[in-house]
Amino acid sequence: MRSLIKKTLAALLFAAGATAACAWPDQPITLVVPYTPGTGIDLVARQLSARLPALLGQPVIVENVAGASGNIGSERVARAKPDGYTLMVQVNTLVMNRSLYRSLSYDPVADFAPVSLTSWGTLLLVTNPNVQKATTVSQMVSAAKAAPGKLTYATPGVGTPHHLSMALFMQGTGTEMLHVPYKGTAGAVTDLLGGRIDYMFLPVHVALQHIQVGKLKAIATGSGKRLPQLPDVPTLAEAGVTADNVDMWYGVLAPKGTPPDVVARLNKEIAAVLKQPEVAKSFESQGMVPASSTPAEFGMLMKKDADRWAAVVKRGNITAD
């Protein structure tokens, strides 16, 4: 009799769990963006929040939780209840931070459940054509080797993709340039346009407007292939740089332990959103290309990228603490 009761209770509990799982979502979903509004990550989040409700039947609310290179918002999501109601949109800065910040209270890879890749973004290596004679990669490398530490490059801060991309570039070319970190992109671009800085890696959507009016010159694209907007600009690989791809990935993550069926449902609906033509058009206007993946594929990408950038950080003795 006791055995029968236990089996009955187990069956009821299983049925209750299955019913609860099937009921997801039954309340609004929060999509945390660990950066300020207006960033590429924020754009991705806004597109998802505008279109996922029609597929999920619940509101999707974007919440910007900026600070500490994305660590404040990321830690909040890592510590959130893994029930599918708190998600995060991130860029590859997330996995870079594991090597840059020794005092992190969470693991940027192990403490999240990958949901889906959403897009790729490209960085352009640019210079001010009015003040810099070295306006090709080969000229730049020659000038840097002739006067180590004299040429300057700007970034929005230590440990940003812009910074690590240039670190990878220097490691791949055997050059040394002076890093000038800023508190954000705006100040760095202002000084680059003013001729006070020599070089910078910039996202396509930031650089393109200045390139089109001749205020900046694109030396190389950090993607694996040439950009349709700039077909005459070579890739880093075509220019002879071994560090031939510094693309940034964007994706959606959930707290570790989020039910697999919830992750699978989210993955399916995000893929459907990314196929919508208006989403592709919006992304492309910002220099991004829509791209979905399975959770497993996204997880493998994160781990591979974490190892890749950890090696760059170690070789460059870079720290953000």
Secondary structure as UniProt FT lines:
FT   HELIX           2..23
FT   STRAND          29..33
FT   TURN            37..38
FT   HELIX           40..56
FT   STRAND          60..64
FT   HELIX           68..70
FT   HELIX           71..78
FT   STRAND          86..91
FT   HELIX           93..100
FT   TURN            102..103
FT   TURN            108..111
FT   STRAND          112..121
FT   STRAND          123..127
FT   TURN            129..131
FT   HELIX           137..146
FT   TURN            148..150
FT   STRAND          152..155
FT   TURN            158..159
FT   HELIX           161..173
FT   STRAND          178..181
FT   HELIX           185..193
FT   TURN            194..195
FT   STRAND          199..203
FT   HELIX           204..212
FT   TURN            213..214
FT   STRAND          217..221
FT   TURN            228..229
FT   TURN            231..232
FT   TURN            236..240
FT   STRAND          248..255
FT   TURN            256..257
FT   HELIX           260..274
FT   HELIX           277..285
FT   TURN            286..287
FT   STRAND          288..290
FT   HELIX           295..316
//
